Every structure is written in structure tokens, then in C-alpha cells.
């Protein structure tokens, strides 16, 4: 981003170039540059640590309950933002109907699947599986979105990403030491994000309302969905241990609520192409946090495979990501 250009003197002098106004402008630009870099770093850490928080949460709560706490506190965080801004929630039955489907695909299903996956796989491996989301998205977009045309580069990225998954799982060893069920849950969770994003693009593009309002409504609906599922399939917790409880609260308020708001601001400041690069730092942070904080084991094929996956995902991203005018998944994100 650059400031509007002002008329320049025909013969700029050294004193003009070093005037207080020029110095102040340069200082403001440095502050703005630092600001988005700080946001970028914070977002990478918060989303990377989300997998560690899920792991800690499942030590005391059922996976559905962890997912419920995540969307509940995420919704509360975004509703607080809307209250401060005095912004209304979305209106219309059609909009809320589509938001209900988006909530299922982008929050209820993937959040629950990741929580179930981390009952049997390391949090770092779950973070790496999340990085496959752009690869799934590219494969799906070839058949679901007519504007996305296959290219050699994108096919190469898909093949490279698949090779990276095989490397992480240790295919040459017969997948020994890897929990197949947990890994399948994590990969299925990462598949939910591009499916949900394609649905959102087809049904909610151009819907009135800010990203915070649409996503807040989406998280409210996901809270209702998970509350129903948790009531049917789980029993109420007998106790509320400190660290698992704080982990679930942080997972929702920070990793879902605050992080999404920060992502919207980052896209507005530096554009979607730069902002979506946060996706490639998440597995690095998730793996590092799992090893240093939880003492998870790390074999050579895990970071090597993760690097191959990220390289493949980068090759598939030939088009700038759309701005979050609709309730976007952290597929980015985030696929998180």
C-alpha cells in the first residue's frame, strides 16, 4: 500500500527531501509496515498453537465438547466486536439457511474431526494435515468452479503435495507408527474447508453484511449444531480442569474469534495474496509447539514431508484469494 502521490517540485532540493514532512511520512510508512508484519506473526503463532490447544482440551473434554467450546467462545468474541461497532447480524431466511450449511462445513465438521484426530495423532501431524487444504481446494475447484482452469503448474503442485503426504506418513515403511484413523480424520477435516468455501462462493457472494457479522452468525449456528450433537452423543463433564478449560477458551476467543478479525484486517492492509501466506507458517508453528511444549516426537520425514506439502500448495495458488466479503474459512486456515 502506498500513500497518494503529491505534486513534486520540478527541481527537488536536498532540504526538501529531508523536510520534517517527508521524514514523518517515512516514519508512518515504517510503522504501518511493522504493524502488518506483527499481525502476520501473531496470526501465524495463534493458528499454529491452535492444534496444541486442541490436544490439551481433549485431555479433559470429549472432542465434540472441545469443538463446542471453540465455536461458542469464538462467537462471543465476534459478537462483542459487533456490539462495539454497532453492526447488526445478517438478515433474511435465505442468508441464515446458507450460513447454517457453511457452519456445518467450515466449523462444526472440521473442528470436531480435528479434535477426534488428536486423540490418537500428535498435534504437529494434525497441523501438517491442515496444510493439505489448498491441495484439496485445487482438486475440487477444477470440477466445481468453472473459472479455475487446470494448468501444468497446478497439476504439478497437486502431485508434489501428494508426495509430501506420503513422506509425512512414511509410505516406504508401510505407514508403520502412524495411526490411520486419526490421520484420516485430520485429512478429512482439511477437505471440509475447500468444500465449504466453494459452497460459500456459490451461495453467499455479495450478501450484505460485514465479514465479522456473517462469520459471527455462522459461529452462532455452529454453536447450536454442536450443542445438539454434544447433548446427544456425550455426557456432561464431571469436572472443569484449569488448563484444558483455559485451552478451550483460548482456542475459541483467540484462535477463532480474534484471529479471524485479525485476518480480515491483514487482507485489507496488504491484500489477500500476502495474507494467505500465513497458511504456510501454521504447520511449522504447530510442529514446533508440539515438540517443545508437549514433548511430541519428531522424525526426519515429518518436517521434510511438510516442506514438500507446502511447496505443492504454493504451486497450486496461481490466483489471488478472494477478499473476505463472505464468511471465509481460515483456509487459508486456515484452514484452522
Residue, then its C-alpha position, 0 to 999 in steps of 0.5 A: x500500500x502506498x500513500x497518494x502521490x503529491x505534486x513534486x517540485x520540478x527541481x527537488x532540493x536536498x532540504x526538501x527531501x529531508x523536510x520534517x514532512x517527508x521524514x514523518x511520512x517515512x516514519x508512518x510508512x515504517x510503522x504501518x509496515x511493522x504493524x502488518x508484519x506483527x499481525x502476520x506473526x501473531x496470526x501465524x503463532x495463534x493458528x499454529x498453537x491452535x492444534x496444541x490447544x486442541x490436544x490439551x482440551x481433549x485431555x479433559x473434554x470429549x472432542x465434540x465438547x472441545x469443538x463446542x467450546x471453540x465455536x461458542x467462545x469464538x462467537x462471543x468474541x465476534x459478537x462483542x466486536x459487533x456490539x462495539x461497532x454497532x453492526x447488526x447480524x445478517x438478515x433474511x431466511x435465505x442468508x441464515x439457511x446458507x450460513x447454517x450449511x457453511x457452519x456445518x462445513x467450515x466449523x462444526x465438521x472440521x473442528x470436531x474431526x480435528x479434535x477426534x484426530x488428536x486423540x490418537x495423532x500428535x498435534x504437529x501431524x494434525x497441523x501438517x494435515x491442515x496444510x493439505x487444504x489448498x491441495x484439496x481446494x485445487x482438486x475440487x475447484x477444477x470440477x466445481x468452479x468453472x473459472x479455475x482452469x487446470x494448468x501444468x503448474x497446478x497439476x504439478x503442485x497437486x502431485x508434489x503435495x501428494x508426495x509430501x503426504x506420503x513422506x509425512x506418513x512414511x509410505x516406504x515403511x508401510x505407514x508403520x507408527x502412524x495411526x490411520x484413523x486419526x490421520x484420516x480424520x485430520x485429512x478429512x477435516x482439511x477437505x471440509x474447508x475447500x468444500x465449504x468455501x466453494x459452497x460459500x462462493x456459490x451461495x453467499x457472494x455479495x450478501x450484505x453484511x460485514x465479514x465479522x457479522x456473517x462469520x459471527x452468525x455462522x459461529x452462532x449456528x455452529x454453536x447450536x449444531x454442536x450443542x445438539x450433537x454434544x447433548x446427544x452423543x456425550x455426557x456432561x463433564x464431571x469436572x472443569x480442569x484449569x488448563x484444558x478449560x483455559x485451552x478451550x477458551x483460548x482456542x475459541x476467543x483467540x484462535x477463532x474469534x480474534x484471529x479471524x478479525x485479525x485476518x480480515x484486517x491483514x487482507x485489507x492492509x496488504x491484500x489477500x495474496x500476502x495474507x494467505x501466506x500465513x497458511x504456510x507458517x501454521x504447520x511449522x508453528x504447530x510442529x514446533x509447539x508440539x515438540x517443545x511444549x508437549x514433548x511430541x516426537x519428531x522424525x526426519x520425514x515429518x518436517x521434510x514431508x511438510x516442506x514438500x506439502x507446502x511447496x505443492x500448495x504454493x504451486x497450486x495458488x496461481x490466483x489471488x484469494x478472494x477478499x473476505x466479503x463472505x464468511x471465509x474459512x481460515x483456509x487459508x486456515x486456515x484452514x484452522 
